[in-house]
Amino acid sequence: MKIKANLLLAALALGLAGTGAHSQILELDLSGMVSRTENAVYAEIVDRKLFRIDHPIDGPELYFTTLTLRGESLYDGTSITTKVTFPGGYDPETGEGVWNSEAPIPDDIRIGNRIVAFYKWIDNMGGDVQGNVLYAAHGGLFRTTTSPSGTVVLGRGEGYAIGTNVKLENLRSQIAQARQIKKQ
């Protein structure tokens, strides 16, 4: 009888969990990304730290990666050094971490890379970790390259805030327009 009761409770818990656990993938154009974030930076990755949280409610072995970014705000042009965190990450030297399909790939988050990152403050991204979260996971981080005509932000394709390659100067203008729309 005890086994049947445990099975019934487990089935009920699974059924209830399923009712509110609908995932949704958002396609964010640049205006949508700007309206949902607190800042975007064009910055160099100057540090990367993987850390682990063992949480009594959310569970053990929650891994997060924090990037320290030094550059300029694309929202107001000020110089900025900030930390941006995302769930997941892996340290090949220690073998610690967890692969997360939504996290940026290792090549995107190398120290020394110059990137564009959109972020927003979150009070609890899991395990009571609070901070600036990389918005839309890997969808909020864009690599850059330098060309003879200036810095180019590499687009990620349709459905991303930056779908096609764009000069950084043009992106600044597009972000300013999106922020103006957000204020209205």
N, C-alpha and C positions, 0 to 999 in steps of 0.2 A: 504494500500500500504506500509506503514511504517513497519508493521509486516512482510510482505513478504520480504522486503529488509533486515530486521534484521535476518530472518530465512535463507535467501540466504547467507548472510555474515557469519553467524554461521556455516552453512554447508561447505562453502568454507574454513573457518579457520580450521575446523575439518579435512577436506580432506588434506589440506596442512600440518597440524601437523602430520597426519598419514604417509605421505610420507617419513619423515626423522626419525621417531620414532620407529626404529626397535631395539628391545632389543636382546641381545645376551649373552648367558651364556658361559663363557670360561671354559674349562677344563684345568687347569694349573698343569703340573707336576712341580717338584722342579726346574728344569732348567728354565721353563717358568716363574715361580714366581720370581726367582732370577733375570732374565733378565729384569723384569718390575718394580722392586722395588729398593729403595735406601739403605735399610737396613733391617735386621731382628735382633730381640733381644730375648735373653733368659732373662726374667725379672720377678720381682714380681710386681704385681699391688699394688701401694702404695696410690693411690687416684683415685676417680672416680667422675666426675662432669657432671651433665646434664645441658644444657643451651638452651635457646630459642632465636630465631631470628624472628623478624617481619620485613620482607623485602618488600620495595615498588614494586619490580618487581617479585621476586620469591614467594611472598605471606607471609601471617601471619603464625605464629605457626610452624616454622621450628625448630625441636628439634635435638640436637646433643649431643653426649656423648664423653667426653674426659677422657682417662685413662692416669695417670701418671705411667710410668714404670721405674723401677730401676734395672739394671742388667748389662749384657754385650752384645756387638754387636757380632752376629754370622758371620759378614762379615769381621771384622778385630780384634776381641778379646778385644777391649777396653772397659773399664767401661763406662756406659752410663746411664743418666737419661733423658728420653724424654717423650713427650706427643703425644698420638695417638688419633685421633678423628674419629668417624663414625656417619653417619646419624641415627637418631632415639634414642630411649632410654626411659625409664620410671622410675619414682621415686614413689614407692608405698606409701611412707610416705606422700608426698604432693598430689599424684594423678595427677601429671603433667607428660607430655611426650606423646609419641606415640609409639605404637608397630610397628616395622619394620621387616618384615620377613627375611630380609637380615642381620640384626644386630645380633651380638652374643647374645646367651641366657644369662639370668641373672646369672646362675651358672658359666658360663665361665668368667665373668668379676667381680667376687667378690674380694674385697680388700683382699690381702694376697695370692691370687692365684699366682702360678708361671706358666708362659706361654711362648710360642714362638709367636711372632707377626712380620709380614712382613708389611712394610709401605713405603709410597712415599709422597713427598711434593706435594700438590695441591694448586693452587692459588685461586680457587673458587669451593668449594664442594657444593655450594648452599648458598644463602643469604650472599654472599661475605665472607664466612668463609674460611679462609686459614689455612693450617697447614699440619702436617703429617696425612694422611688418612690411616686407616687400610685397606690395599689393599685387594680387593675381598671381602670386608665386613667380614662376619663370616668365610669365606674361608681363611682369612689371619691370623687367631688366632687359636692356638693349645694349649690345656691344657697339663700339664705334671704331672707325678707322680714319686715318688721315690720307687725304688725297691732295693733289696739287691745288685744287680749288678750295680746300679747307677740310674741316672735320665733317664726317658723314656718319649719321646714326643708321645702323643696319636694321631694316624692317624685318618683321617675322612672318609676314603674309596676312591674308585676309582674316579678319576676326581679332586681330591684335591692335592695340592702341597706335602702334607705328607699323603700318602694313608694308610700306615700301621704303627703300632707302631714301633718306632726306638729309639735306645739309643741316648742320646744327643751327645755323642762323635762321633757316626757314622754320625749324622746329620751335625755336624760341618765339617766333612770330605767331605760329599756330597755337602754341600754348597760351600766349597772351590773349589771343582772340577767344579761346575756350574759357579762360578765366573771366573774361568780360561777360560772356554769355552766362557763366555760373553766377555772377553777381546779380544779374537781372532776374 
